[in-house]
Amino acid sequence: MLHWAVFALLIGACAAAEEQKKKEKAPSLSKGWGNNIKWVKSYEEGLEEMTKSQKPLMVIHHLDSCPHSQALKKVFVADKGIQKMAKEDFIMLNLVEETTDKNMAPDGYYVPRILFVDPTRTVRTDITGRYSNNLYAYESGDLELLSENMKKAKVLMHTEL
């Protein structure tokens, strides 16, 4: 009888270890942009969640191989204010592939590029970064402007609905 109890404990321990391995191997939707933020899987899911919650959608286009994207990601994660706003006030999506929606590239396909979409599904082309040639580009030194634009997006989207 003792052998059966030990055998059952071993089986349970193995099953728990296997479940833990599965959790560790599952790709994180954050892709390093903030593990405490709830991220959506796709643009379509982001639009659906945005419509339900009436929170704006923030879309970060980036590439793992882009040094500018990596530098922006590093400071984005380190900024507690931005992380808090992203977690509480936005539906968040980060993409390493382009969407089929041409509105998500109003001035071209480049990275890093951040766009805001309001709950009426309108891409807010009026919320821009500081570059005239790539209007929605942000670099690691642009965090203060990004924070201001996030606040602006939140306010605009709640006053215009």
C-alpha positions in Angstrom: 0.0 0.0 0.0 2.9 2.4 0.8 4.4 1.7 -2.6 1.2 2.8 -4.3 1.1 6.0 -2.3 4.7 6.8 -3.2 4.0 5.9 -6.9 0.9 8.2 -6.9 3.0 11.1 -5.4 5.7 10.7 -8.1 3.1 10.7 -10.8 1.5 13.9 -9.4 4.9 15.5 -9.1 5.8 14.6 -12.7 2.5 16.0 -13.9 3.0 19.2 -12.0 6.5 19.6 -13.4 5.3 19.0 -16.9 2.6 21.6 -16.5 5.2 24.1 -15.2 7.4 23.4 -18.3 4.4 24.1 -20.6 3.8 27.5 -18.9 7.4 28.5 -19.1 7.6 27.6 -22.8 4.4 29.4 -23.8 5.4 32.6 -25.6 4.6 35.8 -23.7 2.4 38.3 -25.5 4.4 41.0 -23.8 7.5 40.2 -26.0 9.5 42.1 -23.3 7.4 45.3 -23.3 5.9 44.7 -19.8 4.8 41.5 -18.2 2.3 43.2 -15.9 0.3 44.6 -18.8 -2.5 42.6 -20.4 -1.6 42.3 -24.1 -3.9 41.2 -26.9 -2.8 38.6 -29.5 -3.8 40.4 -32.7 -5.1 43.6 -34.1 -8.5 42.1 -34.6 -8.7 41.0 -30.9 -7.5 44.5 -29.9 -10.3 46.1 -31.9 -12.8 43.8 -30.2 -11.5 44.4 -26.7 -11.3 48.1 -27.3 -15.0 48.2 -28.4 -16.1 46.3 -25.3 -14.0 48.3 -22.8 -14.2 51.7 -24.5 -10.5 52.1 -23.8 -8.2 53.2 -26.6 -6.0 50.7 -28.4 -2.2 51.4 -28.4 -0.3 49.5 -31.1 3.5 49.3 -31.0 5.1 48.1 -34.2 8.6 46.8 -33.6 11.2 44.3 -34.7 13.4 42.1 -32.6 16.3 42.8 -34.9 15.9 46.6 -34.8 18.2 48.4 -32.4 15.8 51.4 -32.1 13.0 49.1 -31.2 15.1 47.3 -28.6 16.2 50.6 -27.1 12.6 51.9 -26.9 11.4 48.7 -25.4 14.1 48.9 -22.7 13.1 52.4 -21.5 9.3 51.7 -22.0 9.6 48.8 -19.5 11.6 50.9 -17.1 9.2 53.8 -17.0 6.7 53.1 -14.2 4.3 55.8 -15.3 4.1 54.5 -18.8 3.7 51.0 -17.6 0.8 52.0 -15.3 -1.0 53.9 -18.0 -0.5 51.0 -20.5 -1.9 48.6 -17.9 -4.9 50.7 -16.7 -5.9 52.9 -19.5 -5.3 51.1 -22.8 -5.8 47.9 -24.7 -2.2 47.0 -25.6 -0.9 45.3 -28.7 2.7 44.9 -29.9 3.3 43.6 -33.3 6.4 42.3 -35.0 4.4 41.7 -38.2 2.3 44.2 -40.1 -1.5 44.2 -40.0 -3.6 44.1 -43.2 -5.2 47.4 -42.2 -3.6 50.1 -44.3 -4.7 52.7 -41.7 -2.0 51.3 -39.4 0.7 52.7 -41.7 -0.5 56.2 -42.6 2.9 57.4 -43.5 4.7 54.1 -44.2 6.0 50.9 -42.8 8.8 51.6 -40.3 9.7 50.6 -36.8 9.4 51.5 -34.1 6.0 53.0 -34.8 3.2 53.7 -32.3 -0.4 54.4 -33.2 -3.5 55.0 -31.2 -7.0 53.8 -32.2 -10.1 55.2 -30.5 -13.1 53.1 -29.7 -14.9 54.2 -32.9 -12.1 52.3 -34.7 -10.5 55.5 -35.9 -6.7 55.6 -36.1 -5.7 58.8 -34.4 -3.4 60.3 -37.0 -3.4 63.5 -35.0 -1.3 62.0 -32.2 2.2 62.0 -33.5 5.8 61.8 -32.4 8.4 64.5 -33.1 9.7 63.5 -36.5 8.3 65.1 -39.6 9.5 62.2 -41.9 8.1 59.4 -39.7 5.2 60.9 -37.8 4.6 57.9 -35.5 8.2 57.0 -34.7 9.5 57.1 -31.2 13.0 56.6 -30.0 14.3 55.9 -26.5 14.8 59.6 -25.8 11.2 60.3 -26.7 9.6 58.8 -23.6 8.3 62.1 -22.2 6.5 62.8 -25.5 5.1 59.3 -25.6 3.8 59.7 -22.1 2.2 63.0 -23.0 0.7 61.4 -26.1 -0.7 58.6 -24.1 -2.4 61.1 -21.8 -3.6 63.0 -24.8 -5.0 59.8 -26.4 -6.8 58.9 -23.2 -8.4 62.3 -22.7 -9.3 62.8 -26.4 -10.9 59.5 -26.6 -13.1 60.0 -23.6 -14.2 63.5 -24.4 -15.0 62.8 -28.1 -17.2 59.7 -27.5 
